Amino acid sequence: MKRLGFVVLLLAMLVASFGLTAQLTAPRQMTEADRATFARANQLTEAGQLAAAVNLYEQLSAQGVVNADLFYNLGQAYSQLGKTNQAVEYYTRAAQLAPRDGQIAERLKQAGVSTRSVVPLTSNELMLGALLLASVIAVVFVGRRHGVLAKRIA
């Protein structure tokens, strides 16, 4: 009976961990209006109307939209306008949100910014690591307390 309770506890912790993982790693959703503005800015970029596209991207950024694609596209537009400093600023912001994105790293490299070879963990990854560690400690503690993980002396 103790083992069944232990298995149920372990499964509940795993399900909770997966649910929290999905919630923490999900990007913040843009509103419908934000998505429409972003799509319009992308269309303007494709049409070569970079100044108008930059205005829309900047509008989204000023409204508090935090999105790696937004910052990457803004960096691209500034780069095409010859504004390297602004391009690097937004590529860097994009890299902070998506540190393992190869395109962003390549653009930073092309702009002459050295990128670190070791990618730091994101805050979500650190949180998930702490959750995993806490889960393992809890399982071991509960398992020992209920005799499921009793020390065995040979």
N, C-alpha and C positions, 0 to 999 in steps of 0.2 A: 504494500500500500504506500509505503514511503517513497518507493521508486516511482510509482505512478504520479504522485504529487510533485515529485522533483521533475519528472519529464514534462508535466503540464506547465510548471513554473518556467522551465527552460523554453518551451515552445511559446509561451506568452511573451517572454522577454525578447525572443527572436522576432516575433511578429511586431511587437512594439518598436524594436530597433529598425526593422525594415520600413515601417510606416514613417518613423521619424526621419530616416535616411531619405526617403522619397520627398518628404516635405522640405527638408533642409537644402537638398540639392536642386530643387525645382527653381528655375529662374522666376523672378518677379514678373507677373503678367502685365503687359501693357494694356491700357484700356482700348476699346474699339477706336476711339478718336485718335489715340496715340498711334495705333497701327495704321490708320488711314493716313495720318501725317507722315509717318515713316515711309509708307509705300509711295506717297506723292514725292517725297524727297528723293527716293530711289529712282523714280521715273525722271525727275529733273536731272539727276546725275547722268543717267543714260542718254538723255537728250542733250547733254553738254552744257546745261544751265547750272553750272556749279555754284555760283554766288547765291542763287535762289535756293538751291538744295542745302547749302551751308546754313542759310537763314532758318530753314525748317528743322534741320538737325539741331541747331543751337537752341531753337525754341523748345524742342523736346527735352534737351539737356537742362535748360533753365527751369522747366516744369518739374524737374526731379526724376526724370526717367533715367534709370541706371541700367544699361544694357550694353554688352560687349559689341554686338553688331552695330548699334548706334554709334558707339565711339570709334569703331573701326571704319565705318563708312564716313564719318566726319573727318577722321584722319586721312582717308583716301581723297576726299574732296579738297581738303586743305593742301595735300601733297600735289594734286593736279593743278591747283591754283598757284603753286610755287611758294606756299607759306609753310616752310619746313618746320619752324618752331611749333606752330599750332598743330601740325600733323603729328609730330613726335609726342606732344602733350596728350593728344587723344589716342594715339597708338598705345601709349603707356597706360592710360586709363583702361583701355580695352584689355591689355595684357594683365592688369591686376584682376580683372573679372574672369578672364580665360587664360590663365598662365601657361597652359599646355597647347594653345592654338599655334600651329606652325606658321600660318599666314601672318599673324600679328608679329611673331618673332622675326619673320623674314623682312617685313616692312620696317621694323625697328633697326634691323641689321643694315638694310639698304640706306636708312637715314643716318647711319654712322653711330647708332647707339648700341653699346655693347650689352648683350643680353646674357644673363647668368646661365651657365650650363645646368646648374641645379635649380629646379623649379621649387619655390617654397610651397608649403602646404597652404591651402586656402582656409579661411576660418571655418567653413563647413566641414572640411576634412579633419581639422583639429577637433571640432565638436564631435564628429562621428568617432574619432579615435578615443576620446574621453568617454563617450557613451559605451563603446565596446569594452574598454577597460573596466568601467563601473559594472557592466553586466557580468563580466567574467568574475570579478571580485564577489558580486552578490551571489552568483551561482555557487562558487566555491564555499562561501560562508554558509549559505542555506544548506548546501549538500553535506557539509561537515556537521552542522548543527543537528540535522535529522538523521545522521548516520549513513547517508547514501555514499558519501565520499570519505568514509572513515579511513584513518591511516592503517595500513596493513604492515605488520612487522613479520618478516619472514623468519 
